[in-house]
């Protein structure tokens, strides 16, 4: 029974981490985009997974490897191809983020529900067999 509970908690936690991500708009106009080119900006860093829209209407998911005055560089998430996009070709950027509060709340809720269900099943079986 303990193995079932542990497996349930692992599955629930995994689902929470994938379910509690959100997209936050980082920049949606040229002024905001130009601020991202500044060396002291702290909204984007190498390793971030971002979604961006280009001025010609195309959308990409990119894992950043570099940010500089000329643009963004990274790997396309769906093909692992390295690409570089100049700032003037980008119209909007969104960043994938995990909402820690929602994730923690959902993990606690699912853990509580799992413990309650397992406890109820144990109680039901103990009543059936008179132990």
N, C-alpha and C positions, 0 to 999 in steps of 0.2 A: 504494500500500500504506500509505503514511503517513496518507493521508486516512481509510482504513478504520480504522486504529488510533486516530486522533484521534476519529472518530465513535463508535467502540466505547467509548472512555474517557468521552466525554460522556454517552452513554446509561447506562453503568454508574454513573457518578457521580450522575446524576439518579435512578436507581432506588435507590441507596443512601440518598440524602437523604429519599426518601419512605418507604423501608423501615425506617429507623432511628429513627423517631419512637416515643415511648412515652407512655403516660398515667400521670401521677403524681398520686396523691391529695393534694389540698391541704387539704381539710377534709371530714370525714364525720360531724361532730356539732356541736351548737350552740355548745359552748365553742370549738372550733376555728374555726367560722364567725365568732364574735364577735371573735376575735383578728384576723381579716382586715379588720374595720371600723376598726381602729386606724390612725391616720395614719402611724405609723412602720413598718407592716408592709412586708415586701419580697418577699413570695411572688407577688403579682399586680401587674401594672401595665398601663396603657393599651396596647393593641395585642396583648395576650396572647390566644391562642385557647384557650378553656376549654370543658369539657363540664360541665353541671350538672344535677342532679336536684332537682325541686321537691318540696315536702311532699305534693303530690297525686299524685306518681308520674310526672310528665311529665319528659322529658329534652330538653335544648336544647344546641346548640353556639353559643357566643357569642364574638364578638370584642370584647373590652372597650374601652370608651372612657372610663369613669370608675368610681371606687370611692370610696365615702364611708360615713359613719355609718349612712345609711339603706339602702344596698344597692349593687347592681351595675347598670351601665348599659352597653349596647353594641348591636351589630347581630347579629341572628340570621344565622348563616353560610349557611343554606339559602335565606333569602329577602331578606337585606339590610334587613329592617325593624328600626328602632331600638326597643329595649325597655328597661324598667327593672324589676328584680326586687328586692323588699325582702328583707333578710336572713332575716326570719321565714318566708318562703315557700321558702327554699332548704334542702335537706337534705344535699347533698353537692356538692363541686366537684373536678374533675380538670383538670389542665393538660397540653396537648400539649407535649412537649419533644423535642428532638433529642439523642440520646445521641452526643456527639462522639467518644468512644473507639470505639464500635461502628461508627460511620459511617466513621471514618478507617481502621479495620481492614478493613472490607468494601471500601472504595475501593482500598486497597493490594492486597488479595487479588484483586479483579476485574482491576485493572491488570496484575498479575503473570500472571494466567491469560490475559489478552488478548495480552500480549507473547509468552507461551509459544506460544499457538496461532498467532499471526502468524508467529513465528519457525519453527515446525514446518511451516507451509504454504510459506514461502519455501524452506526446506531441501528439502522434498519436490519443489517445482517446479524447483529448481536441479539436483537429481539426475536429474530426468526429461529435462531438456534439455541436460544436460552442460555447464553454464556455470560 
